[in-house]
Amino acid sequence: MVKSQGLGKGPSLAPQHMALIPPEKLLEIEQQYAKDLAALWANPTGSEIKDRRFLGEAWQNPWSQATVNFYLLNSKHLLTLADAVDSDAKARQRIRFSIEQMIDAMSPSNFLATNPEAHQRLINTQGESLRTGILNALQDLGKGKVSQTDETAFEVGVNMATTEGAVVYQTKLFQLIQYKPLTEQVYERPYLMIPPCINKYYILDLQPASSVVRYLVEQGHTVYLVSWKNPDPSMANTTWDDYIGGAINAIETVQAISAQKQINILGFCMGGTITSTALAVLAARDIHPAASLTLLTTLLDFTDTGILDVFVDEQSVQLRENSIGGKNGGQCGMLRGVELANTFSFLRPNDLVWNYVVDSYLKGNSPPPFDLLYWNGDSTNLPGAMYVWYLRHLYLQNDLKVPDKLTICGEKVDLGKIKCPIYLYASREDHIVPWWSAYASTKLLKSAKIHFVLGASGHIAGVINPPAKNKRNYWSNPKLAANADTWFEGAKEIPGSWWPDWAKWLAPLSGKLKPAPKSYGNTKYKMIEKAPGSYVKEKAKD
């Protein structure tokens, strides 16, 4: 490691990472740091601070401003060092991710000693905020996660997932919900939704005003939805093939109930990957049940998985295979839902972790009720056998994009054999499914009728964007391009929700109108229980 001469040293990376920075580049970085540090010593309060963590009135004093400015300078220096590491892109991404996690954790706002807002709260409450904060921290310690909302304010089936319907079919893996029509006439082709098994389905039916399910029902569609079971240890051996078989089972059941040869199908996130794979399996058998396919924020090409890529390499996959995947004669285990939820929260730590640590532990406040964050914390486990197969063959090896490389449910799968019009939706600020990776599906799906739409905001907020709120915008370009950037250059920005565009696209693919059914299911498939069903209410168990 090269040391600067007479400049002093700022905060550094780990020695093995510092050694990968070219000596001349390291010297340049240290010289700039010394220059910036000298300027800050001369004027510790510095220029205007724009970081929203430090904008409160209590932070507007010389001591706090100086503390924040030194923190921001050192943060900038560490990120500059991380970006200067001479290594492959994945290694640099991992180093930067680790440094960002450390920087966010070390913010002055996260510590009682350096948070003036917490000091003021302590004085105003005569110490009660500290006592309450400690109790909040102990309670979360028992849960294994930082509380993001008041979980007592919500109950599935009472004030969430309330669209009227009934479970008409169930297996050990899923329940199939049919929703009650809200129009006198409905389209003859029903609509099947397959959500991710990594979360609970009711993100699609959160509240009446923001429910994708209710919106479709109001448009005259007979909606069916898969509610995956929250796996317990007895399901640890459940495989990826089982989930694909479950999707095929759901498709066939909806066909049977509706007496329709073809139905409209939607897959969301991992549910989109499952749905596409299921349709490819059926296509290999020359069976084509989809009149249309809608994929929301879905990865089929795993070349670029964004920030999640930092968690996946050969060593980490092997570790999972040996610990919960049943490799080398071991027993399969479970990926715990709380572990999965914490991983996703730390992808945005300031918004989903430290914000709540500060407010709940340092200031002694209780988190307010927020339906989306309740759903976010309503964890689901994943079977070890399924999870490690998914990690290796999709995230690590990207096998799904290669025609006939994977054998699933006894068939060689080729996504290009799916024959139906396809609506692809991606979110521009999605940190889980980068939009350009979602766009890459246009190369794998060979349908002549692919309509790609890009919405604003992130993985969830972009999708759950009801027209009545008249929020955000989306981009549309009917002409597909060789790559995502070229497509975007020719796209038109349209204000408001993308849902009406989707409904307009879907209508002519839904068949004729007919009188709405008066009952659920049919003579073979009868009502088992009212929606939302029992599976969605099950809590994650270790």
VEXDOLO-328613 format. One record per residue (C-alpha): residue in three letters; x, y, z. Coordinates in steps of 0.001 Angstrom, whole numbers, plus 500000, padded with zeros to 6 digits. Example, Ala and Ser with C-alpha at 12.3 -4.5 7.8 and 13.67 -1.06 7.14 Angstrom:
! VEXDOLO-328613
LUMVO  aa     xx     yy     zz
LUMVO Ala 512300 495500 507800
LUMVO Ser 513670 498940 507140
END
This chain:
! VEXDOLO-328613
LUMVO  aa     xx     yy     zz
LUMVO Met 500000 500000 500000
LUMVO Val 501337 503384 499009
LUMVO Lys 501434 506046 501694
LUMVO Ser 501211 509702 500894
LUMVO Gln 504059 511858 502048
LUMVO Gly 503129 514309 504788
LUMVO Leu 499438 514367 503895
LUMVO Gly 498009 512233 506673
LUMVO Lys 495560 509458 505895
LUMVO Gly 491795 509509 505780
LUMVO Pro 489532 506531 506340
LUMVO Ser 490538 503537 504230
LUMVO Leu 489198 500323 502762
LUMVO Ala 490361 496927 503909
LUMVO Pro 494130 496448 503257
LUMVO Gln 493517 493848 500526
LUMVO His 491290 496299 498673
LUMVO Met 493647 499262 499134
LUMVO Ala 496395 497156 497551
LUMVO Leu 494290 496912 494377
LUMVO Ile 494254 500674 493834
LUMVO Pro 496981 501847 491400
LUMVO Pro 499641 503762 493400
LUMVO Glu 499372 506932 491318
LUMVO Lys 495578 506917 491659
LUMVO Leu 495790 506353 495406
LUMVO Leu 498206 509267 495786
LUMVO Glu 495870 511523 493805
LUMVO Ile 492884 510533 495982
LUMVO Glu 494788 511127 499218
LUMVO Gln 496034 514497 498038
LUMVO Gln 492496 515568 497203
LUMVO Tyr 491269 514305 500580
LUMVO Ala 493970 516281 502375
LUMVO Lys 492976 519395 500432
LUMVO Asp 489272 518942 501235
LUMVO Leu 490055 518191 504871
LUMVO Ala 492155 521332 505241
LUMVO Ala 489338 523412 503764
LUMVO Leu 486855 521874 506171
LUMVO Trp 489112 522519 509177
LUMVO Ala 489202 526157 508114
LUMVO Asn 485402 526284 507933
LUMVO Pro 483885 523298 509837
LUMVO Thr 480272 524328 509238
LUMVO Gly 481011 524234 505513
LUMVO Ser 478448 524883 502822
LUMVO Glu 474726 524150 502886
LUMVO Ile 473923 520561 503845
LUMVO Lys 471296 519003 501552
LUMVO Asp 471155 515459 502943
LUMVO Arg 467571 515023 504207
LUMVO Arg 468748 513130 507296
LUMVO Phe 470240 516370 508637
LUMVO Leu 467764 519062 507585
LUMVO Gly 465802 519337 510846
LUMVO Glu 466031 522510 512906
LUMVO Ala 467913 520726 515690
LUMVO Trp 470804 520028 513311
LUMVO Gln 471273 523717 512557
LUMVO Asn 474020 524402 515118
LUMVO Pro 477773 524658 514532
LUMVO Trp 478721 521467 516402
LUMVO Ser 476193 519261 514579
LUMVO Gln 476943 520837 511207
LUMVO Ala 480650 520248 511689
LUMVO Thr 480011 516622 512702
LUMVO Val 477870 516061 509621
LUMVO Asn 480359 517735 507287
LUMVO Phe 483236 515558 508486
LUMVO Tyr 481003 512493 508097
LUMVO Leu 480029 513478 504551
LUMVO Leu 483630 514199 503576
LUMVO Asn 484847 510850 504872
LUMVO Ser 481929 509104 503171
LUMVO Lys 482854 510694 499859
LUMVO His 486483 509694 500337
LUMVO Leu 485625 506052 501058
LUMVO Leu 483408 505805 497979
LUMVO Thr 486136 507352 495847
LUMVO Leu 488567 504710 497116
LUMVO Ala 486033 501951 496422
LUMVO Asp 485510 503133 492846
LUMVO Ala 489278 503285 492272
LUMVO Val 489856 499588 493004
LUMVO Asp 491360 497951 489928
LUMVO Ser 489317 494776 489679
LUMVO Asp 486440 493248 487756
LUMVO Ala 483053 494956 487779
LUMVO Lys 481449 492486 490170
LUMVO Ala 484243 492850 492735
LUMVO Arg 483995 496647 492563
LUMVO Gln 480234 496436 492957
LUMVO Arg 480609 494293 496078
LUMVO Ile 483220 496569 497578
LUMVO Arg 481079 499633 496943
LUMVO Phe 477995 497929 498378
LUMVO Ser 479889 497011 501554
LUMVO Ile 481260 500524 501917
LUMVO Glu 477819 502051 501382
LUMVO Gln 476395 499786 504089
LUMVO Met 479126 500894 506498
LUMVO Ile 478690 504569 505623
LUMVO Asp 474940 504434 506134
LUMVO Ala 475336 502604 509438
LUMVO Met 477860 505154 510749
LUMVO Ser 475700 508214 510093
LUMVO Pro 475670 510702 513018
LUMVO Ser 471882 510489 512942
LUMVO Asn 472038 506825 514018
LUMVO Phe 473657 507469 517414
LUMVO Leu 472163 509038 520499
LUMVO Ala 475386 510930 521265
LUMVO Thr 475420 512733 517892
LUMVO Asn 471723 513142 517078
LUMVO Pro 470472 516525 518353
LUMVO Glu 466865 515646 517494
LUMVO Ala 467088 512668 519836
LUMVO His 468599 514955 522500
LUMVO Gln 465670 517356 522173
LUMVO Arg 463187 514501 522331
LUMVO Leu 464899 513190 525465
LUMVO Ile 464573 516578 527176
LUMVO Asn 460977 517126 526068
LUMVO Thr 459859 513727 527377
LUMVO Gln 461941 513926 530553
LUMVO Gly 463753 510734 529632
LUMVO Glu 460646 508720 528663
LUMVO Ser 461760 508529 525006
LUMVO Leu 464904 506651 526030
LUMVO Arg 462944 504120 528076
LUMVO Thr 460443 503593 525259
LUMVO Gly 463237 503345 522705
LUMVO Ile 464973 500608 524680
LUMVO Leu 461696 498675 524938
LUMVO Asn 461134 499082 521192
LUMVO Ala 464636 497799 520480
LUMVO Leu 464191 494786 522756
LUMVO Gln 460868 493961 521112
LUMVO Asp 462424 494097 517643
LUMVO Leu 465341 492015 518829
LUMVO Gly 462843 489282 519618
LUMVO Lys 461299 489592 516154
LUMVO Gly 464660 489535 514417
LUMVO Lys 463848 492656 512383
LUMVO Val 463368 496412 512667
LUMVO Ser 459666 497283 512864
LUMVO Gln 458557 499538 510005
LUMVO Thr 454877 499935 510847
LUMVO Asp 452267 499362 513515
LUMVO Glu 451471 495720 512780
LUMVO Thr 448416 495756 515056
LUMVO Ala 446632 498182 512719
LUMVO Phe 446105 495657 509928
LUMVO Glu 444488 492291 509448
LUMVO Val 444358 490393 506189
LUMVO Gly 440755 489900 505162
LUMVO Val 439526 492707 507430
LUMVO Asn 441160 495893 506176
LUMVO Met 443557 494381 503630
LUMVO Ala 442858 491912 500788
LUMVO Thr 439146 492638 501001
LUMVO Thr 437992 492221 497387
LUMVO Glu 435090 489776 497582
LUMVO Gly 435763 486272 496335
LUMVO Ala 436124 482627 497262
LUMVO Val 438706 479855 497263
LUMVO Val 437502 477341 494669
LUMVO Tyr 440486 474981 494581
LUMVO Gln 443505 474167 496704
LUMVO Thr 446527 471899 496853
LUMVO Lys 449333 471566 499385
LUMVO Leu 451120 474351 497487
LUMVO Phe 448467 476965 496675
LUMVO Gln 444877 478094 496899
LUMVO Leu 443025 479393 493852
LUMVO Ile 440784 482401 494508
LUMVO Gln 437958 483445 492194
LUMVO Tyr 436685 487005 492616
LUMVO Lys 433064 488112 492459
LUMVO Pro 432106 490131 489348
LUMVO Leu 431344 493826 489789
LUMVO Thr 429795 494290 486351
LUMVO Glu 426641 492843 484831
LUMVO Gln 428620 491467 481908
LUMVO Val 432103 489967 481894
LUMVO Tyr 434566 488930 479229
LUMVO Glu 434329 485251 478345
LUMVO Arg 438058 484670 478854
LUMVO Pro 439002 484745 482527
LUMVO Tyr 442138 486370 483931
LUMVO Leu 444612 484387 486068
LUMVO Met 447148 486205 488259
LUMVO Ile 450270 484400 489483
LUMVO Pro 452095 486499 492095
LUMVO Pro 455582 485816 493484
LUMVO Cys 455907 483071 496081
LUMVO Ile 458606 485198 497683
LUMVO Asn 455897 487558 499019
LUMVO Lys 452202 487263 499793
LUMVO Tyr 449741 487868 496987
LUMVO Tyr 447802 490731 498555
LUMVO Ile 450176 493360 497243
LUMVO Leu 447819 493009 494256
LUMVO Asp 444810 493598 496527
LUMVO Leu 446188 495847 499245
LUMVO Gln 443332 498341 499680
LUMVO Pro 440226 498848 497492
LUMVO Ala 441543 502137 496106
LUMVO Ser 444890 500608 495085
LUMVO Ser 443867 497052 494223
LUMVO Val 445000 495674 490870
LUMVO Val 442526 492826 491394
LUMVO Arg 439576 495135 491952
LUMVO Tyr 440556 497330 488999
LUMVO Leu 440489 494360 486650
LUMVO Val 437189 493131 488052
LUMVO Glu 435742 496610 487509
LUMVO Gln 436872 496387 483862
LUMVO Gly 434699 493303 483395
LUMVO His 437256 490546 483873
LUMVO Thr 436616 487386 485872
LUMVO Val 439763 487276 487965
LUMVO Tyr 441397 484218 489479
LUMVO Leu 444488 484451 491647
LUMVO Val 447044 482004 493025
LUMVO Ser 447685 482324 496771
LUMVO Trp 450871 480391 497515
LUMVO Lys 451133 478532 500799
LUMVO Asn 453658 479908 503294
LUMVO Pro 456025 476912 503475
LUMVO Asp 456868 475252 506785
LUMVO Pro 459753 472810 507403
LUMVO Ser 457666 469882 506118
LUMVO Met 457865 471496 502658
LUMVO Ala 461657 471906 502595
LUMVO Asn 461996 469364 499773
LUMVO Thr 459540 471225 497499
LUMVO Thr 461288 471897 494185
LUMVO Trp 461220 474496 491441
LUMVO Asp 459466 471886 489294
LUMVO Asp 456728 471690 491944
LUMVO Tyr 456093 475428 491665
LUMVO Ile 456021 475260 487862
LUMVO Gly 453650 472317 488142
LUMVO Gly 451522 474388 490523
LUMVO Ala 451235 477193 487967
LUMVO Ile 450271 474685 485265
LUMVO Asn 447680 473192 487630
LUMVO Ala 446205 476654 488249
LUMVO Ile 446018 477358 484508
LUMVO Glu 444268 474053 483820
LUMVO Thr 441829 474597 486695
LUMVO Val 440819 478048 485449
LUMVO Gln 440359 476585 481973
LUMVO Ala 438128 473877 483411
LUMVO Ile 435998 476223 485517
LUMVO Ser 435542 478755 482713
LUMVO Ala 435210 476172 479910
LUMVO Gln 437653 478298 477925
LUMVO Lys 440490 476821 475906
LUMVO Gln 442558 479983 476303
LUMVO Ile 442773 482409 479223
LUMVO Asn 444616 485653 479960
LUMVO Ile 447510 485278 482401
LUMVO Leu 449612 487665 484506
LUMVO Gly 452873 486988 486338
LUMVO Phe 454404 489454 488791
LUMVO Cys 458137 489490 489641
LUMVO Met 459227 485930 490500
LUMVO Gly 455660 484910 489674
LUMVO Gly 456372 486113 486140
LUMVO Thr 459407 483850 485943
LUMVO Ile 457294 480938 487177
LUMVO Thr 454477 481764 484746
LUMVO Ser 456755 482097 481721
LUMVO Thr 458505 478842 482565
LUMVO Ala 455153 477063 482969
LUMVO Leu 453991 478321 479568
LUMVO Ala 457297 477198 478020
LUMVO Val 456806 473717 479516
LUMVO Leu 453311 473562 478020
LUMVO Ala 454591 474916 474687
LUMVO Ala 457053 472032 474562
LUMVO Arg 453971 469788 474659
LUMVO Asp 452391 471921 471917
LUMVO Ile 449844 473278 474392
LUMVO His 449180 477032 474284
LUMVO Pro 446658 478061 476956
LUMVO Ala 447462 481803 477056
LUMVO Ala 445418 484242 474983
LUMVO Ser 447743 486895 476405
LUMVO Leu 450586 487149 478894
LUMVO Thr 451340 490139 481115
LUMVO Leu 454683 490224 482933
LUMVO Leu 455231 492828 485657
LUMVO Thr 458813 493604 486779
LUMVO Thr 459977 490135 485757
LUMVO Leu 463451 488731 485139
LUMVO Leu 463883 486103 482419
LUMVO Asp 467401 487121 481390
LUMVO Phe 469538 487239 484556
LUMVO Thr 472622 488767 482914
LUMVO Asp 472272 491946 484981
LUMVO Thr 470405 491491 488259
LUMVO Gly 471388 494859 489683
LUMVO Ile 472362 495180 493328
LUMVO Leu 471210 491626 494125
LUMVO Asp 474177 490378 492133
LUMVO Val 476447 491168 495103
LUMVO Phe 474872 488253 497003
LUMVO Val 475296 485595 494314
LUMVO Asp 478482 483820 493281
LUMVO Glu 479662 480206 493164
LUMVO Gln 480848 480219 496758
LUMVO Ser 477643 481694 498188
LUMVO Val 475449 479335 496140
LUMVO Gln 477463 476329 497265
LUMVO Leu 477081 477485 500860
LUMVO Arg 473308 477556 500457
LUMVO Glu 473299 474196 498710
LUMVO Asn 475235 472642 501570
LUMVO Ser 473235 474298 504345
LUMVO Ile 469607 474183 503134
LUMVO Gly 469722 472577 499683
LUMVO Gly 470239 468943 500614
LUMVO Lys 473561 468663 498773
LUMVO Asn 476043 465911 499653
LUMVO Gly 473431 463835 501414
LUMVO Gly 472308 466578 503778
LUMVO Gln 468748 467456 504611
LUMVO Cys 466911 470292 502923
LUMVO Gly 466071 473265 505095
LUMVO Met 464221 476554 504728
LUMVO Leu 465184 480068 503745
LUMVO Arg 463592 481972 506606
LUMVO Gly 461229 484737 505633
LUMVO Val 462723 487209 508109
LUMVO Glu 466172 486684 506562
LUMVO Leu 464784 487379 503114
LUMVO Ala 462917 490483 504318
LUMVO Asn 466016 491862 506051
LUMVO Thr 468084 491345 502901
LUMVO Phe 465646 493364 500808
LUMVO Ser 465446 496086 503479
LUMVO Phe 469217 496526 503469
LUMVO Leu 469142 497181 499736
LUMVO Arg 467727 500586 500795
LUMVO Pro 469054 500858 504364
LUMVO Asn 468449 504557 504999
LUMVO Asp 464796 504305 503955
LUMVO Leu 463933 500848 505305
LUMVO Val 466262 500325 508284
LUMVO Trp 468052 503311 509817
LUMVO Asn 465100 505658 509446
LUMVO Tyr 463122 503382 511760
LUMVO Val 466050 502746 514102
LUMVO Val 466357 506486 514677
LUMVO Asp 462661 507177 515085
LUMVO Ser 461823 504120 517176
LUMVO Tyr 464949 503502 519272
LUMVO Leu 466534 506955 519643
LUMVO Lys 463367 509052 519726
LUMVO Gly 461059 506486 521320
LUMVO Asn 458290 506825 518739
LUMVO Ser 456051 504017 517574
LUMVO Pro 456013 503492 513799
LUMVO Pro 452780 504726 512177
LUMVO Pro 450445 502326 510349
LUMVO Phe 451331 501883 506674
LUMVO Asp 449706 499118 504642
LUMVO Leu 452552 498662 502160
LUMVO Leu 455129 498269 504928
LUMVO Tyr 452859 495826 506745
LUMVO Trp 452805 493697 503601
LUMVO Asn 456558 494127 503247
LUMVO Gly 457082 492709 506727
LUMVO Asp 454584 489841 506345
LUMVO Ser 457323 487366 505535
LUMVO Thr 457213 484114 503586
LUMVO Asn 459642 481237 503842
LUMVO Leu 461041 479475 500792
LUMVO Pro 461771 475736 500531
LUMVO Gly 465503 475064 500475
LUMVO Ala 465362 472692 497505
LUMVO Met 463494 475197 495349
LUMVO Tyr 465535 478193 496466
LUMVO Val 468991 476776 495755
LUMVO Trp 467894 475498 492318
LUMVO Tyr 466570 478973 491535
LUMVO Leu 469820 480593 492718
LUMVO Arg 472100 478315 490709
LUMVO His 470242 477864 487450
LUMVO Leu 468737 481333 487095
LUMVO Tyr 470721 483926 489090
LUMVO Leu 474150 482315 488824
LUMVO Gln 474157 480398 485535
LUMVO Asn 471389 482259 483684
LUMVO Asp 470226 478994 482131
LUMVO Leu 466650 480033 481412
LUMVO Lys 467681 482350 478578
LUMVO Val 469317 479480 476680
LUMVO Pro 466753 477500 474636
LUMVO Asp 466446 473843 475669
LUMVO Lys 469202 474041 478289
LUMVO Leu 466888 473390 481240
LUMVO Thr 464657 470374 481661
LUMVO Ile 461683 471284 483848
LUMVO Cys 458673 469063 484521
LUMVO Gly 460162 466608 482059
LUMVO Glu 460398 469101 479173
LUMVO Lys 463159 471105 477532
LUMVO Val 462110 474722 477959
LUMVO Asp 462389 477413 475321
LUMVO Leu 460784 480762 476137
LUMVO Gly 460705 481566 472450
LUMVO Lys 457977 478967 471924
LUMVO Ile 455384 480943 473906
LUMVO Lys 452829 482021 471295
LUMVO Cys 450626 484881 472464
LUMVO Pro 450589 488690 472648
LUMVO Ile 452710 489884 475580
LUMVO Tyr 452530 493029 477714
LUMVO Leu 455846 493707 479453
LUMVO Tyr 455947 496247 482274
LUMVO Ala 459076 497478 484064
LUMVO Ser 459704 500224 486650
LUMVO Arg 462394 502777 485890
LUMVO Glu 463806 502993 489442
LUMVO Asp 463465 499287 490239
LUMVO His 466462 498123 492305
LUMVO Ile 465349 494462 492295
LUMVO Val 464566 493999 488586
LUMVO Pro 466521 496629 486627
LUMVO Trp 464270 497887 483848
LUMVO Trp 466835 497241 481125
LUMVO Ser 466992 493617 482290
LUMVO Ala 463203 493371 482084
LUMVO Tyr 463477 494818 478579
LUMVO Ala 465882 492007 477659
LUMVO Ser 462858 489670 477762
LUMVO Thr 461852 491126 474389
LUMVO Lys 464754 489140 472880
LUMVO Leu 463828 485865 474558
LUMVO Leu 460093 485974 473881
LUMVO Lys 459591 485557 470141
LUMVO Ser 455970 486688 469996
LUMVO Ala 455315 489091 467136
LUMVO Lys 453117 491161 469444
LUMVO Ile 455140 492450 472403
LUMVO His 454132 495731 474023
LUMVO Phe 456741 497138 476423
LUMVO Val 455860 499884 478905
LUMVO Leu 458136 501596 481410
LUMVO Gly 456597 503063 484542
LUMVO Ala 458042 505589 486963
LUMVO Ser 459177 504791 490511
LUMVO Gly 460286 501467 491973
LUMVO His 459557 497759 492085
LUMVO Ile 456264 498082 493986
LUMVO Ala 455235 501742 493796
LUMVO Gly 455567 501711 490023
LUMVO Val 453227 498731 489698
LUMVO Ile 450664 499797 492307
LUMVO Asn 449702 503070 490661
LUMVO Pro 445886 503341 490360
LUMVO Pro 444540 505844 487801
LUMVO Ala 442309 507653 490309
LUMVO Lys 445331 509059 492131
LUMVO Asn 446698 510539 488887
LUMVO Lys 450273 510074 490075
LUMVO Arg 453559 509499 488297
LUMVO Asn 453883 508760 484589
LUMVO Tyr 454993 506071 482170
LUMVO Trp 456828 505761 478856
LUMVO Ser 455537 503954 475794
LUMVO Asn 457107 503175 472433
LUMVO Pro 455308 500671 470182
LUMVO Lys 458482 500034 468213
LUMVO Leu 460888 497654 469936
LUMVO Ala 464563 498465 469602
LUMVO Ala 467807 496521 469739
LUMVO Asn 468431 497657 473317
LUMVO Ala 466694 499399 476179
LUMVO Asp 468422 502763 475780
LUMVO Thr 467464 503018 472107
LUMVO Trp 463872 502100 472947
LUMVO Phe 463770 504818 475633
LUMVO Glu 465137 507461 473262
LUMVO Gly 462107 506937 471043
LUMVO Ala 459574 506570 473874
LUMVO Lys 456829 509049 474653
LUMVO Glu 456295 510154 478249
LUMVO Ile 452640 509914 479269
LUMVO Pro 451306 511389 482547
LUMVO Gly 449386 509252 485012
LUMVO Ser 448980 505535 485530
LUMVO Trp 449872 502849 483009
LUMVO Trp 446838 500760 484070
LUMVO Pro 444418 502242 481461
LUMVO Asp 446955 501482 478721
LUMVO Trp 447098 497891 479951
LUMVO Ala 443286 497606 480146
LUMVO Lys 442947 498966 476601
LUMVO Trp 445524 496445 475334
LUMVO Leu 443838 493591 477170
LUMVO Ala 440205 494175 476149
LUMVO Pro 440356 492856 472552
LUMVO Leu 442197 489739 473783
LUMVO Ser 439490 488852 476277
LUMVO Gly 436745 487537 474026
LUMVO Lys 433080 488445 473898
LUMVO Leu 431010 489811 476741
LUMVO Lys 428565 487505 478501
LUMVO Pro 426334 487708 481591
LUMVO Ala 428370 487644 484800
LUMVO Pro 428282 484284 486640
LUMVO Lys 426022 484152 489687
LUMVO Ser 428162 481712 491679
LUMVO Tyr 431757 480666 492188
LUMVO Gly 433409 477704 490487
LUMVO Asn 431245 475043 488879
LUMVO Thr 429802 471629 489733
LUMVO Lys 433300 470158 490135
LUMVO Tyr 435068 473118 491713
LUMVO Lys 433001 474460 494569
LUMVO Met 433583 477208 497108
LUMVO Ile 435932 476019 499874
LUMVO Glu 436089 479229 501916
LUMVO Lys 435746 482962 501456
LUMVO Ala 438602 485054 500119
LUMVO Pro 441306 485821 501050
LUMVO Gly 441564 482183 502125
LUMVO Ser 443601 480618 504884
LUMVO Tyr 446987 480219 503179
LUMVO Val 447672 483965 502996
LUMVO Lys 447023 484340 506723
LUMVO Glu 449704 481834 507701
LUMVO Lys 452758 483390 509295
LUMVO Ala 456302 482345 508453
LUMVO Lys 457542 479502 510647
LUMVO Asp 461119 478352 511040
END
